[in-house]
Amino acid sequence: MLGAIGFVVLPYVFREHPGPKSLRAAVKAFQGEGSTPTGSGTPRNGVPAEGVYPLKGQGTERISFPPNSQRDGAVMPMTITYLADGCWRWHIDYNVAHWEEYDFCPRGGRLLVAGNRVSQSWDFGDITINNLARFTCPSNSVVLPEDPKPGQTQRYSCTGTNTSVSGRSIEATTVRIVGTVSLRIGGTVVSTIHELQQLTLTGGQRGTVSENWWFMVGSDLPVRVERQITLLSNSPIGAITYNEAGSWQMTSLRPRT
C-alpha cells in the first residue's frame, strides 16, 4: 500500500512548474497570426503600435486543492494586435501556462472593452488541467472615459463561462479614475491615467478582483498593472479557492515585430 501511495505522490511532487515565455517566442507567435487588415506593425492614430513589448514584474497564483502554485516570469511579453473595426487586442503571457487578453475599442475619445479571456494550465504530475474563461461585454462598456477626472466612475457587467466550472458567471465592474501620473518607461517619461478597477463575480464562480491600471495618454496603451484576485469555485469536495497577486511595468515603448 505504501508503495502504491508513493507511486501516486511522486509525479505530483516532481511535477514541472511553468517557466517564463520568451520575447522571441512571443514575437514568433505575433508574426504567425497574420496580423490585421492594416498590416503588421502599421500604426493607427490614437492607438498603440502593434508588436511585442517587454514587461518586468512578479506574481504568484495558488489554488487550495489540490494545493498547487505557479509563478510569473520576471519578464513577461505583452502583445498588441489590431482587430477589425478599429479595435485592438491586448495580450500578456504571465508564463508559458498562463495568459490573459482584452479586446479594446476606441470610440469617440473613449476606450471600450468588448471582452476578455484568461487561460491557465495546471500540472498535477499524472494529469494536466487546462482552464479557459471567456467573457463578453456590452457594446457600451467604458474602461476609459473621454475626459477622465479624478473620482469619476464607470460601471458595466460582462457575462462569461469557464471550462472548469459549470454555469455562467457575471462580472460586475466599477472603474474609478484615480488621477494623472507620470511614469518612466525605459528612458522616457510618459503621462498616464491611473484607474482602479474593482470586479465582483457571481454565478458559476464568485469572488473579487482588484486591479490598478495605468493607461498612457494619447494611445491608451496599458503600461503598468497591479492585481489582487480571489475566486471560489464549487466542487464535490467543497469550495476551491484561487488566489492571484502580482504586478508588472513596461520597460520599453518600442515593440518588437
N, C-alpha and C positions, 0 to 999 in steps of 0.2 A: 504493500500500500504506500509506504513512504517513497519507494522508487517511482511509483506512478505519479505521486504528487510532485516530486522533483522534476519529472519529465514535463509536467504541465507548467510548472512555475518557471523553469529555466528560460524558455523562449521569451516569457514576459519580462523577466529580469534583464535579459541581454537584448531586449528589443532595440531597434535603431531609433535614434532621435533625429528629426529632420534638421538639415543644415540650411545655411542661407542660400538664396537663389542669386546667382552671379549676375552682374550687369551685362556680361556678354550673352548669357542665356536669355535675358530679358530682351536685349536688342534683337537677337535672332528670332525670338517669338514675335516681336513687333514687325520685323521685316516679313515674316511669313504670313501675317494677317492680310496682306494685300492692300493695306491702308484703306483709303477712303475716296469719296468722289472727287476731292480736290487734289489728291496725290500726296504721297508720303513726304512729310517734312514741310509741306506748303503751309505757311502761317495764315491764319484768318485774323481779321481785325477784331480786337477786343476779346480774344480767347487765347489760351495757352498754345504754344507751339507744340506740334506733335513730337513724339520721341520718348526716350527713356531717361529719367532724371535720377541721380543718386541721392539717397537719403541716409542719414545716420541716426540711429536710435536704439531703443531697447524695448523689451516686452516679454511677458510670460502669459501662457494660457494653461489653465488647470481644470480638470473635471474630477468630481468627487468619487465616482465609482464607474468602472474600476479605476482606482487612482492613477492618474497619468498627467503629464505636463509636457509643454513644449516651450522653446524659447525663440524669440525673433532673432533674425540676423542683425549683426551690428551695422551692416549696410543693407538697405532694402531698396530694390529697384521700384520706381514709380513710373507708370507708362500713361501717356496721353494719346488717345486715338480719336480721330474725327469720325463722327457718325453723320447720318442724313439729317436734313432739316436744320443744319447749323448746330446740332448738339455735339457733345464730345464725352468720351469715356475716360474716367479716372480709375486706374488700376494699380494696386500695391501688392507686392509679394512680401509678406512678412517673413516667410521662409519657403522652402520647396513644397511644403504640405499645407500652406495656409495663405490664401489670397482674398482680397476684397475689392469690389469695384462699384462705382456710382456712374449713372448716366446723367449728365448735366445739360441743361438747355438755356442759353441766354435769350431772354425775351424782353424787349422794351426797357433795357437797362437793368433788369432783374435777372438773377440766376435761379432757375427752377431745377428741381430734381424729378426725373422720370421713374427712377427705380434703383435698386441696389441688389447686389449678390455677394454672398460670402461662402467660400469653400474651404473645408478643412478635412484632413485625413489624420486618423489616429492609429498608431501601430501598437497592437496588443500582443506581439510575439507571433502567435499562430494565425491571427486574423488582422485585417486592416479594415477600419470602418471609415467610409467616405461620407461626408455630410455637406449638403448644399442647401443654402437658404436663398430664396428668391422673393423679393418684394417689389410691388408695383405701386406707384404713387399717382394721385390725381394730377391732371394737367396744369392745375393752378398751385402746385406745391412750391412755395417760395423759400429757398435756402438763404438767399442774399437779396434784400430789397434794393430798389434803385438808388436811394439816397440814405444809406444807413446812419442812424443816430443812436448814441448810447441809450440803452434801456428799451429800444424798440423791439417788439416781439412779433413772431410769425408762428402760426400753428397749422399743422396738416397731419393726416393719418394715411399710412400705407398698409396694404394687405399682402400677406405672403404665405408661403409654405416652406417646410423644412423636410428634407428626405428622411431624417431620423426621428421625426415627431409627427404623430397623427393630428389631423385637423389644421385649420388655418389660424394664423396669428395676425393680430392688429398691432401696428407700431404707431403710437401717437407721439408726435414730436413737437416740442416747443423750442423755438430758436430765439435767443436773446442776444442783441448786439451789445458787446462789452465796450468797444471803442476802437480807435485807430492806434496802431502800434508800429514802430519801426523795427525791423529785424535785419540782421546781417546774414545774407545768403552768399557763401563764398566770400568774395571781396566786394560785394555790392550791398548797400543798404536800401531796403525796399519798404514802401509803406503798405501796411496790411490792415484788413478789417478783422478784428478778433471777435468771435462769437461763441456762445455756449449753446450746445445742442443737448437737450435732455429728452430721452425717449423712455416711454413706458410700454412694455409688451404685455398683451393679454391673449388668451386663447390657447392654442397648441403649446406655445411657450410663453412664459411670463417672467418678468424681471425688469431691470432698468439699465439704461446706457447713458453715461455722461461723457460728453466729448467737447473739448475746446478745439476750434478750428481757426486758423489764420489764413485768410484769402488775400492774395496780392491785389492791390488796387490796380485797375486797368485791364487785367486779364482774368481775374477770379481764380488764378492758379492757387491751389492749396499748398502752402509752403511749410506748415507745421501743424501737428495734431497731438493732443494728449487725450487718452481714453481710459475709462473705467467701466467694466461691463460685468453684470451679474445676471445669469439666466437660470431658470429652473424648468426641468422637463420631467414629465411623468414617466414611470417605468414600472414593470411588475414588482420591483423591489422597493418602490417608493420614488420620491423626487430626487433627481440627479442635478447637482449644482455645477454650473460652469462659470468660472471667473477669468477675466482677461484684463490686463493692465499694461499700458505701455505708452511710448511717445516717440516721435521722430521729427526731424527737421531736414529740409533740403540742404545740400552742400554745394549745389551749382545750379544756376539758372539756364545753363546751356544743355539742351537734351542731346542724347546720342541717337542717331538714326542709322 
